[in-house]
Amino acid sequence: MAEEAVDEAISLFSLHPTGVPAPPLVSGVTGFEDPTPLDGACHTHNLRLVGAHGFSKTLYINLIQHYGLETEVAKHLCESYGDRAWQVAALCAPTELRFPVRGIRIASLYPYVDGEIRYAVRHEYAQTAIDVLARRTRLTFLNAQASLEALPMVIDMMGEELGWGKERKAVEWTEGVRFLGSMGLPKSKLALTRAEVQRGEVGKYSDEEYGLYARHDKPDELLESDSHLTTGQNPALREDSHIVREQQ
């Protein structure tokens, strides 16, 4: 697409591309020199994207060995950032656990970690919490509720990076929750305060809501098919079961 756009601009405006005598090092890999010449001709098919220069299919193993990341997290970073995964991993804070050593998840069900927030601010121009949740990690498109649970952590970390005060953090919370509402967050969750979210109130549903968002009964509810059984009874060991008949 980029090649087609440039070709169209050259044709439309009668441009004359020239070479770049001293191109900047974009590989992010020390000592790596890209052999592709920037002489003004089209080299799209030989041009490597940022993050591709030091990438390999086994790069995630090196990240695990060096930083003590979870396997799922290490694979995610390599697939998303290429060789820049080294920078992201280096920005991850110690977990204070035996394992993983680094990489605090911002949502327990997804491999997005704290280092990605700092990387988004320092290298990808993220300026709001929604920039990180929706436009960098894409977590909001996967799970709006998980994004709400991650929102306090994202705001605090971005506040450290960008020097936000209480007022700006409050604005980020309000705007963030409003955006999550447009992404499918249940209406009952829009009124939750930051303190309630941090206490784990996000995962609590009324009986009516539970039926809307879950495909199974609550853990403490008795299935209709089991209603005729007494507590502790194993239906496979009843007198009329095939297991008992075979043993006899």
Solvent accessible surface area in square Angstrom, and as a share of the most:
residue,aa,sasa,rsa
1,M,199,0.89
2,A,76,0.59
3,E,55,0.25
4,E,127,0.57
5,A,62,0.48
6,V,84,0.48
7,D,68,0.35
8,E,108,0.48
9,A,35,0.27
10,I,50,0.25
11,S,86,0.55
12,L,119,0.59
13,F,134,0.56
14,S,81,0.52
15,L,90,0.45
16,H,157,0.70
17,P,73,0.46
18,T,112,0.65
19,G,34,0.33
20,V,73,0.42
21,P,137,0.86
22,A,85,0.66
23,P,66,0.41
24,P,106,0.67
25,L,109,0.54
26,V,72,0.41
27,S,2,0.01
28,G,53,0.51
29,V,45,0.26
30,T,137,0.80
31,G,69,0.66
32,F,49,0.20
33,E,139,0.62
34,D,51,0.26
35,P,112,0.71
36,T,20,0.11
37,P,71,0.45
38,L,77,0.38
39,D,83,0.43
40,G,30,0.28
41,A,65,0.50
42,C,81,0.49
43,H,46,0.20
44,T,59,0.34
45,H,171,0.76
46,N,98,0.50
47,L,101,0.50
48,R,107,0.39
49,L,142,0.71
50,V,92,0.53
51,G,3,0.03
52,A,42,0.33
53,H,13,0.06
54,G,30,0.29
55,F,90,0.38
56,S,52,0.34
57,K,179,0.76
58,T,78,0.45
59,L,9,0.05
60,Y,51,0.20
61,I,70,0.36
62,N,67,0.34
63,L,0,0.00
64,I,42,0.21
65,Q,139,0.62
66,H,127,0.57
67,Y,35,0.13
68,G,11,0.11
69,L,0,0.00
70,E,46,0.21
71,T,68,0.40
72,E,89,0.40
73,V,1,0.00
74,A,0,0.00
75,K,83,0.35
76,H,26,0.12
77,L,0,0.00
78,C,8,0.05
79,E,138,0.62
80,S,67,0.44
81,Y,31,0.12
82,G,11,0.11
83,D,9,0.05
84,R,46,0.17
85,A,0,0.00
86,W,86,0.30
87,Q,68,0.30
88,V,0,0.00
89,A,0,0.00
90,A,53,0.41
91,L,36,0.18
92,C,1,0.01
93,A,38,0.29
94,P,71,0.44
95,T,21,0.12
96,E,156,0.70
97,L,116,0.58
98,R,236,0.86
99,F,116,0.48
100,P,20,0.13
101,V,72,0.41
102,R,70,0.26
103,G,4,0.03
104,I,67,0.34
105,R,55,0.20
106,I,10,0.05
107,A,7,0.06
108,S,97,0.62
109,L,142,0.70
110,Y,44,0.17
111,P,21,0.13
112,Y,19,0.07
113,V,0,0.00
114,D,2,0.01
115,G,0,0.00
116,E,3,0.01
117,I,0,0.00
118,R,45,0.16
119,Y,12,0.05
120,A,1,0.01
121,V,17,0.10
122,R,132,0.48
123,H,88,0.39
124,E,55,0.25
125,Y,181,0.69
126,A,0,0.00
127,Q,96,0.43
128,T,45,0.26
129,A,0,0.00
130,I,13,0.07
131,D,20,0.11
132,V,0,0.00
133,L,0,0.00
134,A,1,0.01
135,R,123,0.45
136,R,70,0.26
137,T,5,0.03
138,R,123,0.45
139,L,0,0.00
140,T,3,0.02
141,F,109,0.45
142,L,108,0.54
143,N,44,0.22
144,A,12,0.10
145,Q,46,0.21
146,A,7,0.05
147,S,0,0.00
148,L,0,0.00
149,E,84,0.38
150,A,1,0.00
151,L,0,0.00
152,P,6,0.04
153,M,53,0.24
154,V,0,0.00
155,I,0,0.00
156,D,46,0.24
157,M,17,0.07
158,M,0,0.00
159,G,6,0.06
160,E,118,0.53
161,E,44,0.20
162,L,63,0.32
163,G,66,0.63
164,W,30,0.11
165,G,43,0.42
166,K,184,0.78
167,E,147,0.66
168,R,89,0.32
169,K,58,0.25
170,A,59,0.46
171,V,80,0.46
172,E,10,0.05
173,W,33,0.12
174,T,69,0.40
175,E,86,0.39
176,G,1,0.01
177,V,13,0.07
178,R,142,0.52
179,F,55,0.23
180,L,0,0.00
181,G,26,0.25
182,S,85,0.55
183,M,60,0.27
184,G,58,0.55
185,L,7,0.03
186,P,15,0.09
187,K,178,0.75
188,S,55,0.35
189,K,8,0.03
190,L,69,0.34
191,A,87,0.68
192,L,29,0.15
193,T,72,0.42
194,R,60,0.22
195,A,54,0.42
196,E,50,0.22
197,V,8,0.04
198,Q,112,0.50
199,R,159,0.58
200,G,42,0.41
201,E,47,0.21
202,V,1,0.00
203,G,46,0.44
204,K,129,0.55
205,Y,53,0.20
206,S,61,0.39
207,D,109,0.57
208,E,141,0.63
209,E,33,0.15
210,Y,45,0.17
211,G,58,0.55
212,L,128,0.64
213,Y,116,0.44
214,A,28,0.21
215,R,248,0.91
216,H,124,0.56
217,D,66,0.34
218,K,47,0.20
219,P,134,0.84
220,D,128,0.66
221,E,87,0.39
222,L,125,0.62
223,L,90,0.45
224,E,159,0.71
225,S,79,0.51
226,D,51,0.27
227,S,70,0.45
228,H,123,0.55
229,L,37,0.18
230,T,97,0.56
231,T,148,0.86
232,G,83,0.80
233,Q,72,0.32
234,N,77,0.40
235,P,72,0.45
236,A,38,0.29
237,L,108,0.54
238,R,83,0.30
239,E,138,0.62
240,D,87,0.45
241,S,15,0.10
242,H,108,0.48
243,I,61,0.31
244,V,19,0.11
245,R,136,0.50
246,E,136,0.61
247,Q,138,0.62
248,Q,162,0.72
